[in-house]
Amino acid sequence: MTGVSILGATGSIGVNTLDVIAGHPARFRVVALTAYSDVDGLAAQCIRHRPELAVMVDAEAASKLRNRLRQAGVETEVASGPEALETAASLPGADTVMAAIVGAAGLLPTLAAVRAGRRVLLANKEALVMAGPLFMAEVTRSGAQLLPIDSEHNAILQCLPHDYAGDLDAAGVRRLILTASGGPLRTLPAEAMAAVTPEQACAHPTWNMGRKISVDSATMMNKGLEVIEACRLFSASPDRVDVVVHPQSLVHSMVEYVDGSVLVHMGHPDMRTPIAHALAWPERIESGAPAFDVTCCPPLAFEQPDPQRFPCLALALQALRAGGGAPAVLNAANEVAVEAFLGGRLRFDVIAPLIEQTLAELPAPEAVTLEDVIALDAQARRVAGELSGRFQQ
């Protein structure tokens, strides 16, 4: 049986991963589960799946979880703190690690899984955005297997040749095309953007996602981060990765070949599909997603992203082309801005200006070491936090 650790088990990716695993009890066993502070969610998962280790970042929540599991007669070991996350990511029985912690907090535990040489199912795009060259160098050094879980990148993986070795030209590929739904605000009048509420921004029309990722979808920063991730994963230059808006979310990505062929990956907007693909790769297993009936599809539409409506996409491309530590600064500023927006302290329409100003004020030299990346992330958060106060005035 394949042992699986799930980092971020109570989030949408973690929940969907456990759903796929539950459908194949003879093939997978849960070794470790982690969460930040959701005691109820993690307790229920531990009672059902009986992992060896459960980790909560918050120490008080870990104490509550320990008592809850003791009362339920569950012998799972409970630990707390960031270091325990790295333990869960590199546990000897964890053959596969689902890296689904949202944001910069997922970098170190995901790197721990990579350094341990595990099969890493990457749902944490920020790790590659912040520390792309360092991260990929560790993958090569350790022999870890890296499989993308984002529906777009997983779709690209499925449309590339099975033996793809990081050279688009050798594979006959002209470009990679990421699709974007456009989010819940795609047709909202520009003059209404200042009044957008967190509830509106999180009401994604096709995907069921966490609040932070939902806001990123509404600003299209999510797609900008995905372009950076695609360049790292597939050794592509920025000019070989395009974005198109596809509101139906049925085409997840496309790969265009030099002979004019375009391979298209289609399916329901259901994260269990890429999760099952990566869990069993290179085999195929049932995911639990409904069968896809092309005769019942709505008409498929594609359009270019509106740069006026989605300035965050342009900012991400700017950071990618600037190189060095610019993507790390971009990610940190975005996390600060989204948190402030969700907390009611920042208007939706100033998320992009706050990120842009942070990029302008903070030089971003090459981050040579992991310590450099962490220090730059902290510095960018300080600058963005200070700017956030000005934007609120």
Buried (B, 14 or more C-beta within 10 A) or exposed (E): EBBBBBBBBBBBBBBBBBBBBEBBEEBBBBBBBBBBBBBEBBBBBBBEBEBBBBBBBBEEBBBBBBEBBEEEEBEBBBBBBEEBBBBBBBBEBBBBBBBBBBBBBBBBBBBBBBBBBBBBBBBBBBBBBBBBEBBBEBBEEBEBBBBBBBBBBBBBBBBBEEEBEEEBEEBEBBBBBBBBBBBBBBEBEEEEBEEBEBEBBBEBBBBEBBBBBBBBBBBBBBBBBBBBBBBBBBBBEBEBBBBBBBBBBBBBBBBBBEEEEEBBBBBBBBBBBBBBBBBBBEEEBEBBBEEEEEEEEEEEEEEEBBEEBBBBBBBBBBBBEBEBBBBBBBBBBBBBBBBBBBEEEBBBBBBBBBBBBBBEBBEBEEBEEBEBBBBBBEBBBEBBBEBBEEBEE
